[in-house]
Amino acid sequence: MINLENYEEYMVMHADGELSPSEEQELMNFLYEHPELQSELTAFSMTKMIPDTDIVFEKKDALMQPVEGKKVIAFPVWRKYAVAAGVAAIFLVSYWKLHTGSTEEMTTVAAVTTPPAATTPAAPATNPTENTTSQQNTDNTNNINNATPAPINRTETPAPQQKTMLAANTTKSDRVKQMDRVTGAKNTNYETAVAANTTIATEPISPVEPAEMIAWKNQENFSEVFVTNVPPASIYMHEGDERGTQSIIDKLPIDELKKKGMENVASAVATGYNKVHALREEISGSAISLKIEKRKLVISF
Amino acid sequence: MDAQQYNSCVKEWSDALFRFAVKCTGQASDAHDVVQGAFEVLWAKRDEVLPEKAKAFLFQVAYRQSVDNFRKRSKIAFKEAPEESWSPANPDLKKVLERALAQLDERSRALVLLKDYEGYSYEEIGRITDLNESQVKVYLFRARKTLKEYLVSVENII
Protein backbone atom coordinates (compact mmCIF):
# COMPACT_ATOMS: atom_id res chain seq x y z
CA MET A 1 0.00 0.00 0.00
CA ILE A 2 1.55 3.28 -1.11
CA ASN A 3 1.25 6.17 1.33
CA LEU A 4 2.99 9.43 2.16
CA GLU A 5 5.53 7.53 4.25
CA ASN A 6 6.82 5.15 1.60
CA TYR A 7 5.96 6.72 -1.77
CA GLU A 8 9.64 7.68 -2.40
CA GLU A 9 10.64 4.06 -2.23
CA TYR A 10 8.08 3.27 -4.91
CA MET A 11 9.22 6.19 -6.98
CA VAL A 12 12.83 4.95 -6.89
CA MET A 13 11.71 1.45 -7.86
CA HIS A 14 9.66 3.01 -10.65
CA ALA A 15 12.79 4.83 -11.89
CA ASP A 16 14.74 1.57 -11.70
CA GLY A 17 12.02 -0.39 -13.52
CA GLU A 18 11.57 -2.74 -10.61
CA LEU A 19 7.83 -2.31 -10.05
CA SER A 20 5.39 -4.97 -11.12
CA PRO A 21 2.49 -3.85 -13.38
CA SER A 22 0.09 -3.84 -10.43
CA GLU A 23 2.50 -1.73 -8.35
CA GLU A 24 2.88 0.66 -11.29
CA GLN A 25 -0.88 1.06 -11.42
CA GLU A 26 -0.99 1.64 -7.70
CA LEU A 27 1.65 4.37 -7.98
CA MET A 28 -0.29 6.08 -10.77
CA ASN A 29 -3.41 6.06 -8.67
CA PHE A 30 -1.48 7.54 -5.76
CA LEU A 31 -0.11 10.31 -7.97
CA TYR A 32 -3.61 10.99 -9.25
CA GLU A 33 -4.63 11.64 -5.69
CA HIS A 34 -1.45 13.66 -4.95
CA PRO A 35 -0.56 15.54 -8.12
CA GLU A 36 1.85 17.81 -6.20
CA LEU A 37 4.24 14.81 -5.97
CA GLN A 38 4.48 14.37 -9.74
CA SER A 39 7.57 16.62 -9.85
CA GLU A 40 9.31 14.33 -7.37
CA LEU A 41 8.69 11.35 -9.62
CA THR A 42 10.21 13.32 -12.50
CA ALA A 43 13.24 14.25 -10.38
CA PHE A 44 13.86 10.62 -9.42
CA SER A 45 13.60 9.62 -13.06
CA MET A 46 16.25 12.20 -13.93
CA THR A 47 18.80 10.52 -11.66
CA LYS A 48 19.30 7.75 -14.23
CA MET A 49 22.90 7.87 -15.42
CA ILE A 50 23.61 7.96 -19.15
CA PRO A 51 26.49 5.71 -20.31
CA ASP A 52 29.44 7.68 -21.65
CA THR A 53 30.16 5.82 -24.90
CA ASP A 54 33.18 8.03 -25.59
CA ILE A 55 35.06 6.09 -22.95
CA VAL A 56 36.51 2.98 -24.58
CA PHE A 57 39.24 0.54 -23.64
CA GLU A 58 42.00 1.08 -26.21
CA LYS A 59 44.30 -1.82 -25.39
CA LYS A 60 42.09 -4.77 -26.21
CA ASP A 61 44.89 -6.48 -28.10
CA ALA A 62 46.91 -6.72 -24.92
CA LEU A 63 44.10 -8.76 -23.36
CA MET A 64 43.64 -11.16 -26.28
CA GLN A 65 44.81 -14.74 -25.99
CA PRO A 66 46.15 -16.82 -28.91
CA VAL A 67 43.59 -19.28 -30.22
CA GLU A 68 44.77 -22.90 -30.36
CA GLY A 69 45.45 -24.11 -33.88
CA LYS A 70 45.26 -20.59 -35.14
CA LYS A 71 48.11 -18.16 -35.30
CA VAL A 72 46.98 -14.57 -35.25
CA ILE A 73 49.29 -11.81 -36.35
CA ALA A 74 47.82 -8.41 -35.75
CA PHE A 75 49.73 -5.68 -37.56
CA PRO A 76 49.64 -2.16 -36.25
CA VAL A 77 48.15 0.36 -38.66
CA TRP A 78 51.41 1.73 -40.05
CA ARG A 79 52.77 -1.77 -40.72
CA LYS A 80 49.74 -2.60 -42.81
CA TYR A 81 50.51 0.29 -45.14
CA ALA A 82 54.22 -0.54 -45.13
CA VAL A 83 53.54 -4.13 -46.18
CA ALA A 84 51.14 -3.00 -48.90
CA ALA A 85 53.65 -0.47 -50.24
CA GLY A 86 56.43 -3.07 -50.21
CA VAL A 87 54.40 -5.63 -52.14
CA ALA A 88 53.32 -3.00 -54.66
CA ALA A 89 56.92 -1.89 -55.15
CA ILE A 90 58.10 -5.46 -55.75
CA PHE A 91 55.39 -6.04 -58.35
CA LEU A 92 56.13 -2.74 -60.05
CA VAL A 93 59.87 -3.29 -60.25
CA SER A 94 59.43 -6.90 -61.37
CA TYR A 95 57.01 -5.88 -64.10
CA TRP A 96 59.34 -3.11 -65.24
CA LYS A 97 62.28 -5.47 -65.26
CA LEU A 98 60.49 -8.11 -67.30
CA HIS A 99 59.10 -5.56 -69.70
CA THR A 100 62.43 -3.85 -70.29
CA GLY A 101 64.23 -7.14 -70.69
CA SER A 102 61.98 -8.34 -73.51
CA THR A 103 62.32 -5.03 -75.38
CA GLU A 104 66.09 -5.24 -75.27
CA GLU A 105 66.02 -8.71 -76.71
CA MET A 106 63.87 -7.59 -79.61
CA THR A 107 66.17 -4.67 -80.31
CA THR A 108 69.28 -6.73 -80.31
CA VAL A 109 67.90 -9.42 -82.56
CA ALA A 110 66.58 -6.93 -85.08
CA ALA A 111 69.79 -4.99 -85.10
CA VAL A 112 72.01 -7.98 -85.51
CA THR A 113 70.12 -9.62 -88.32
CA THR A 114 69.64 -6.59 -90.53
CA PRO A 115 73.18 -5.93 -91.83
CA PRO A 116 73.82 -9.25 -93.64
CA ALA A 117 70.67 -8.69 -95.68
CA ALA A 118 72.00 -5.36 -96.84
CA THR A 119 74.96 -7.09 -98.46
CA THR A 120 72.68 -9.20 -100.61
CA PRO A 121 72.93 -7.81 -104.12
CA ALA A 122 69.53 -9.20 -105.18
CA ALA A 123 67.54 -6.65 -103.21
CA PRO A 124 69.55 -3.47 -102.90
CA ALA A 125 66.67 -1.07 -103.44
CA THR A 126 64.56 -2.47 -100.68
CA ASN A 127 67.24 -2.17 -98.08
CA PRO A 128 66.03 1.12 -96.58
CA THR A 129 62.53 -0.18 -96.19
CA GLU A 130 63.86 -3.23 -94.50
CA ASN A 131 65.37 -0.97 -91.95
CA THR A 132 61.98 0.64 -91.65
CA THR A 133 60.52 -2.77 -90.92
CA SER A 134 63.18 -3.32 -88.39
CA GLN A 135 62.32 -0.03 -86.78
CA GLN A 136 58.68 -0.99 -86.63
CA ASN A 137 59.58 -4.14 -84.82
CA THR A 138 61.93 -2.52 -82.41
CA ASP A 139 59.53 0.35 -81.81
CA ASN A 140 61.08 3.07 -79.67
CA THR A 141 64.41 1.44 -79.12
CA ASN A 142 67.66 3.05 -80.06
CA ASN A 143 68.71 1.07 -83.07
CA ILE A 144 72.44 1.51 -83.15
CA ASN A 145 72.80 -0.44 -86.36
CA ASN A 146 70.32 1.49 -88.44
CA ALA A 147 72.56 2.33 -91.36
CA THR A 148 69.90 4.33 -93.25
CA PRO A 149 68.03 6.36 -90.70
CA ALA A 150 66.74 8.87 -93.27
CA PRO A 151 63.23 8.43 -94.65
CA ILE A 152 62.94 6.57 -97.96
CA ASN A 153 61.90 9.56 -100.04
CA ARG A 154 65.12 11.30 -99.18
CA THR A 155 67.14 8.88 -101.29
CA GLU A 156 66.77 11.16 -104.32
CA THR A 157 68.45 14.06 -102.63
CA PRO A 158 71.25 16.09 -104.27
CA ALA A 159 74.92 15.41 -103.70
CA PRO A 160 75.54 17.66 -100.67
CA GLN A 161 72.80 15.93 -98.76
CA GLN A 162 74.20 12.58 -99.75
CA LYS A 163 77.44 13.62 -98.15
CA THR A 164 75.58 14.45 -95.01
CA MET A 165 73.99 11.06 -95.01
CA LEU A 166 77.33 9.43 -95.54
CA ALA A 167 78.71 11.31 -92.61
CA ALA A 168 75.78 10.29 -90.51
CA ASN A 169 76.19 6.70 -91.54
CA THR A 170 79.83 6.81 -90.78
CA THR A 171 79.04 8.09 -87.35
CA LYS A 172 76.66 5.26 -86.79
CA SER A 173 79.25 2.85 -88.04
CA ASP A 174 81.60 4.22 -85.44
CA ARG A 175 78.99 3.70 -82.81
CA VAL A 176 78.67 0.11 -83.93
CA LYS A 177 82.38 -0.32 -83.62
CA GLN A 178 82.27 1.24 -80.21
CA MET A 179 79.51 -1.13 -79.22
CA ASP A 180 81.53 -4.04 -80.48
CA ARG A 181 84.47 -2.92 -78.46
CA VAL A 182 82.29 -2.77 -75.38
CA THR A 183 80.78 -6.15 -75.92
CA GLY A 184 84.01 -7.66 -77.08
CA ALA A 185 82.26 -9.42 -79.90
CA LYS A 186 84.05 -9.90 -83.18
CA ASN A 187 81.39 -8.87 -85.64
CA THR A 188 83.12 -7.63 -88.73
CA ASN A 189 80.01 -8.12 -90.78
CA TYR A 190 78.52 -5.05 -89.11
CA GLU A 191 81.03 -2.81 -90.75
CA THR A 192 80.54 -4.46 -94.10
CA ALA A 193 76.83 -4.11 -93.77
CA VAL A 194 77.05 -0.44 -92.85
CA ALA A 195 79.38 0.24 -95.73
CA ALA A 196 77.00 -1.45 -98.12
CA ASN A 197 74.13 0.52 -96.72
CA THR A 198 76.06 3.70 -97.21
CA THR A 199 76.35 2.96 -100.90
CA ILE A 200 72.87 1.71 -101.36
CA ALA A 201 71.21 4.55 -99.57
CA THR A 202 72.37 7.02 -102.18
CA GLU A 203 70.77 5.14 -105.04
CA PRO A 204 67.24 5.95 -106.17
CA ILE A 205 64.60 3.52 -105.02
CA SER A 206 61.15 2.50 -106.11
CA PRO A 207 58.07 4.01 -104.43
CA VAL A 208 57.46 2.95 -100.89
CA GLU A 209 55.59 -0.30 -100.47
CA PRO A 210 53.42 -1.16 -97.48
CA ALA A 211 55.48 -2.46 -94.64
CA GLU A 212 53.62 -5.77 -94.49
CA MET A 213 54.29 -6.42 -98.17
CA ILE A 214 57.96 -5.70 -97.77
CA ALA A 215 58.15 -7.90 -94.75
CA TRP A 216 56.48 -10.69 -96.68
CA LYS A 217 58.65 -10.18 -99.76
CA ASN A 218 61.84 -10.26 -97.83
CA GLN A 219 61.01 -12.71 -95.20
CA GLU A 220 63.39 -15.20 -96.77
CA ASN A 221 66.32 -12.89 -96.26
CA PHE A 222 65.16 -11.26 -93.04
CA SER A 223 63.28 -13.93 -91.29
CA GLU A 224 65.38 -13.39 -88.19
CA VAL A 225 64.01 -9.89 -87.84
CA PHE A 226 60.74 -11.34 -86.60
CA VAL A 227 62.36 -13.71 -84.14
CA THR A 228 61.75 -12.27 -80.71
CA ASN A 229 61.45 -15.29 -78.49
CA VAL A 230 65.07 -15.40 -77.56
CA PRO A 231 65.96 -16.96 -74.23
CA PRO A 232 66.45 -14.13 -71.75
CA ALA A 233 69.74 -15.41 -70.44
CA SER A 234 71.52 -15.56 -73.79
CA ILE A 235 71.37 -13.98 -77.20
CA TYR A 236 73.01 -15.29 -80.35
CA MET A 237 75.35 -12.65 -81.58
CA HIS A 238 75.23 -13.50 -85.26
CA GLU A 239 74.23 -16.31 -87.57
CA GLY A 240 77.38 -18.13 -88.61
CA ASP A 241 79.55 -16.69 -85.85
CA GLU A 242 80.37 -18.71 -82.85
CA ARG A 243 77.28 -18.45 -80.69
CA GLY A 244 78.65 -16.81 -77.64
CA THR A 245 76.17 -16.19 -74.88
CA GLN A 246 76.22 -12.90 -73.04
CA SER A 247 73.75 -11.33 -70.68
CA ILE A 248 71.93 -8.18 -71.72
CA ILE A 249 73.59 -6.16 -69.01
CA ASP A 250 77.04 -7.18 -70.30
CA LYS A 251 76.25 -5.62 -73.63
CA LEU A 252 75.33 -2.22 -72.27
CA PRO A 253 77.86 0.53 -73.00
CA ILE A 254 78.51 1.29 -69.34
CA ASP A 255 81.42 0.61 -67.06
CA GLU A 256 81.81 -2.62 -65.16
CA LEU A 257 80.94 -1.16 -61.78
CA LYS A 258 77.54 -0.01 -62.98
CA LYS A 259 76.94 -3.33 -64.68
CA LYS A 260 77.65 -5.11 -61.45
CA GLY A 261 75.27 -2.82 -59.63
CA MET A 262 72.56 -3.42 -62.21
CA GLU A 263 73.11 -7.15 -61.98
CA ASN A 264 72.73 -7.02 -58.21
CA VAL A 265 69.53 -4.99 -58.46
CA ALA A 266 68.12 -7.29 -61.14
CA SER A 267 69.01 -10.32 -59.08
CA ALA A 268 67.39 -8.88 -55.95
CA VAL A 269 64.24 -7.94 -57.85
CA ALA A 270 64.02 -11.35 -59.45
CA THR A 271 64.46 -13.03 -56.08
CA GLY A 272 61.77 -10.81 -54.55
CA TYR A 273 59.42 -11.52 -57.41
CA ASN A 274 59.98 -15.24 -57.09
CA LYS A 275 59.34 -15.07 -53.36
CA VAL A 276 56.10 -13.17 -53.83
CA HIS A 277 55.03 -15.55 -56.56
CA ALA A 278 55.83 -18.54 -54.37
CA LEU A 279 53.99 -16.96 -51.43
CA ARG A 280 50.97 -16.30 -53.59
CA GLU A 281 50.96 -19.90 -54.77
CA GLU A 282 51.33 -21.07 -51.21
CA ILE A 283 48.49 -18.88 -49.97
CA SER A 284 46.15 -19.96 -52.76
CA GLY A 285 46.87 -23.61 -51.99
CA SER A 286 46.61 -23.42 -48.22
CA ALA A 287 44.14 -22.45 -45.51
CA ILE A 288 45.70 -19.06 -44.88
CA SER A 289 43.22 -16.24 -44.78
CA LEU A 290 43.71 -12.51 -44.83
CA LYS A 291 41.21 -10.08 -43.45
CA ILE A 292 41.12 -6.46 -42.49
CA GLU A 293 39.46 -6.06 -39.17
CA LYS A 294 38.77 -2.54 -38.01
CA ARG A 295 42.16 -0.91 -38.37
CA LYS A 296 44.22 -4.09 -38.41
CA LEU A 297 45.35 -6.58 -40.98
CA VAL A 298 44.92 -10.08 -39.53
CA ILE A 299 46.56 -13.12 -41.07
CA SER A 300 45.15 -16.42 -39.84
CA PHE A 301 46.67 -19.80 -40.65
CA MET B 1 35.28 -21.29 -22.04
CA ASP B 2 37.91 -21.55 -24.75
CA ALA B 3 40.29 -18.89 -26.01
CA GLN B 4 38.00 -17.83 -28.80
CA GLN B 5 35.10 -17.27 -26.42
CA TYR B 6 37.41 -15.42 -24.08
CA ASN B 7 38.55 -13.14 -26.93
CA SER B 8 34.91 -12.50 -27.79
CA CYS B 9 34.37 -11.40 -24.19
CA VAL B 10 37.28 -8.98 -24.51
CA LYS B 11 35.80 -7.48 -27.63
CA GLU B 12 32.29 -7.31 -26.22
CA TRP B 13 32.74 -6.30 -22.61
CA SER B 14 36.06 -4.54 -22.16
CA ASP B 15 34.63 -1.12 -23.06
CA ALA B 16 31.68 -1.43 -20.67
CA LEU B 17 33.94 -2.74 -17.92
CA PHE B 18 36.39 0.09 -18.43
CA ARG B 19 33.58 2.66 -18.36
CA PHE B 20 32.29 1.18 -15.11
CA ALA B 21 35.77 1.14 -13.59
CA VAL B 22 36.52 4.71 -14.65
CA LYS B 23 33.37 5.97 -12.97
CA CYS B 24 33.98 3.86 -9.87
CA THR B 25 37.62 4.71 -9.32
CA GLY B 26 37.62 8.16 -10.88
CA GLN B 27 40.99 7.48 -12.52
CA ALA B 28 41.59 6.09 -15.98
CA SER B 29 44.91 4.53 -14.98
CA ASP B 30 43.31 2.70 -12.04
CA ALA B 31 40.42 1.66 -14.28
CA HIS B 32 42.90 0.23 -16.77
CA ASP B 33 44.44 -1.90 -14.01
CA VAL B 34 41.00 -3.03 -12.91
CA VAL B 35 40.01 -4.16 -16.40
CA GLN B 36 43.30 -5.92 -16.98
CA GLY B 37 43.03 -7.65 -13.61
CA ALA B 38 39.45 -8.72 -14.26
CA PHE B 39 40.32 -10.33 -17.58
CA GLU B 40 43.37 -12.01 -16.08
CA VAL B 41 41.13 -13.63 -13.46
CA LEU B 42 38.64 -14.64 -16.13
CA TRP B 43 41.38 -16.28 -18.18
CA ALA B 44 42.74 -18.06 -15.12
CA LYS B 45 39.27 -19.41 -14.28
CA ARG B 46 38.09 -19.95 -17.84
CA ASP B 47 37.40 -23.62 -17.17
CA GLU B 48 34.93 -22.76 -14.40
CA VAL B 49 33.14 -19.80 -16.01
CA LEU B 50 30.44 -20.38 -18.61
CA PRO B 51 30.46 -17.94 -21.52
CA GLU B 52 26.98 -16.64 -20.70
CA LYS B 53 28.10 -15.87 -17.13
CA ALA B 54 31.32 -14.18 -18.19
CA LYS B 55 29.97 -10.63 -18.13
CA ALA B 56 28.63 -10.90 -14.59
CA PHE B 57 31.86 -12.57 -13.52
CA LEU B 58 33.92 -9.73 -14.99
CA PHE B 59 31.82 -7.08 -13.26
CA GLN B 60 32.01 -8.98 -10.01
CA VAL B 61 35.81 -9.00 -10.14
CA ALA B 62 35.91 -5.37 -11.29
CA TYR B 63 33.55 -4.32 -8.53
CA ARG B 64 35.67 -6.01 -5.88
CA GLN B 65 38.87 -4.55 -7.26
CA SER B 66 37.60 -1.04 -7.82
CA VAL B 67 35.44 -0.70 -4.71
CA ASP B 68 36.63 -3.06 -2.02
CA ASN B 69 40.36 -2.94 -2.68
CA PHE B 70 40.54 0.76 -3.37
CA ARG B 71 38.40 1.54 -0.37
CA LYS B 72 40.55 -0.64 1.88
CA ARG B 73 43.61 1.23 0.76
CA SER B 74 41.75 4.53 1.18
CA LYS B 75 43.40 5.81 -1.93
CA ILE B 76 40.40 6.75 -3.92
CA ALA B 77 40.69 10.26 -5.19
CA PHE B 78 37.63 10.71 -7.30
CA LYS B 79 38.12 13.24 -9.97
CA GLU B 80 35.05 15.38 -9.84
CA ALA B 81 33.49 16.86 -12.86
CA PRO B 82 34.20 20.58 -13.36
CA GLU B 83 32.09 22.91 -11.28
CA GLU B 84 29.44 23.88 -13.76
CA SER B 85 25.98 24.23 -12.39
CA TRP B 86 22.94 23.47 -14.41
CA SER B 87 20.89 26.36 -15.69
CA PRO B 88 18.58 26.92 -18.60
CA ALA B 89 21.59 28.34 -20.43
CA ASN B 90 23.67 25.31 -19.54
CA PRO B 91 21.32 22.38 -19.87
CA ASP B 92 23.99 19.69 -19.78
CA LEU B 93 22.25 17.31 -17.41
CA LYS B 94 24.91 14.69 -18.05
CA LYS B 95 27.62 16.84 -16.50
CA VAL B 96 25.45 17.70 -13.52
CA LEU B 97 24.77 14.01 -13.00
CA GLU B 98 28.50 13.28 -13.18
CA ARG B 99 29.05 15.68 -10.34
CA ALA B 100 26.11 14.29 -8.44
CA LEU B 101 27.56 10.80 -8.81
CA ALA B 102 30.79 12.02 -7.27
CA GLN B 103 28.84 12.82 -4.08
CA LEU B 104 28.13 9.12 -3.50
CA ASP B 105 30.29 6.62 -1.66
CA GLU B 106 32.09 3.96 -3.73
CA ARG B 107 29.57 1.19 -3.12
CA SER B 108 26.48 3.30 -3.90
CA ARG B 109 28.19 4.67 -6.99
CA ALA B 110 28.94 1.15 -8.20
CA LEU B 111 25.36 0.04 -7.60
CA VAL B 112 23.95 3.00 -9.53
CA LEU B 113 26.33 2.30 -12.42
CA LEU B 114 25.46 -1.40 -12.51
CA LYS B 115 21.80 -0.46 -12.59
CA ASP B 116 21.91 2.41 -15.06
CA TYR B 117 24.83 1.49 -17.33
CA GLU B 118 24.34 -2.25 -17.51
CA GLY B 119 20.64 -2.55 -16.66
CA TYR B 120 21.09 -5.29 -14.06
CA SER B 121 18.14 -6.08 -11.79
CA TYR B 122 18.36 -5.76 -8.01
CA GLU B 123 18.76 -9.51 -7.80
CA GLU B 124 21.62 -9.61 -10.32
CA ILE B 125 23.33 -6.67 -8.65
CA GLY B 126 23.06 -8.55 -5.37
CA ARG B 127 24.90 -11.54 -6.89
CA ILE B 128 27.61 -9.36 -8.34
CA THR B 129 28.18 -7.37 -5.16
CA ASP B 130 27.58 -10.17 -2.67
CA LEU B 131 24.67 -8.22 -1.16
CA ASN B 132 21.14 -9.45 -0.74
CA GLU B 133 18.33 -7.92 -2.72
CA SER B 134 17.03 -5.87 0.22
CA GLN B 135 20.43 -4.36 0.80
CA VAL B 136 20.70 -3.43 -2.87
CA LYS B 137 17.29 -1.85 -2.68
CA VAL B 138 18.24 0.21 0.36
CA TYR B 139 21.60 1.33 -1.06
CA LEU B 140 20.02 2.32 -4.35
CA PHE B 141 17.18 4.16 -2.61
CA ARG B 142 19.67 6.23 -0.61
CA ALA B 143 21.77 6.85 -3.69
CA ARG B 144 18.81 8.02 -5.77
CA LYS B 145 17.63 10.28 -3.02
CA THR B 146 21.07 11.89 -2.76
CA LEU B 147 21.22 12.34 -6.52
CA LYS B 148 17.73 13.83 -6.63
CA GLU B 149 18.49 16.22 -3.81
CA TYR B 150 21.62 17.35 -5.61
CA LEU B 151 19.65 17.97 -8.78
CA VAL B 152 16.91 19.94 -7.06
CA SER B 153 19.23 21.86 -4.76
CA VAL B 154 19.13 25.61 -5.03
CA GLU B 155 22.37 26.00 -7.01
CA ASN B 156 21.35 23.41 -9.54
CA ILE B 157 17.86 24.81 -10.03
CA ILE B 158 15.91 21.84 -11.21
Interface residues (C-beta under 8 A of the other chain):
Chain A: E8 E9 V12 M13 A15 D16 E18 E40 A43 F44 M46 T47 K48 M49 I50 P51 D52 I55 V56 F57 K59 K60 A62 L63 M64 Q65 P66 V67 E68
Chain B: D2 A3 Q4 Y6 N7 V10 K11 S14 D15 A16 L17 F18 R19 V22 K23 H32 V35 Q36 F39 W43 L93 K94 L97 A100 L101 V112 L113 K115 D116 Y117 S121 Y122 K137 L140 F141 R144 K145 L147 K148 L151 V152 I158
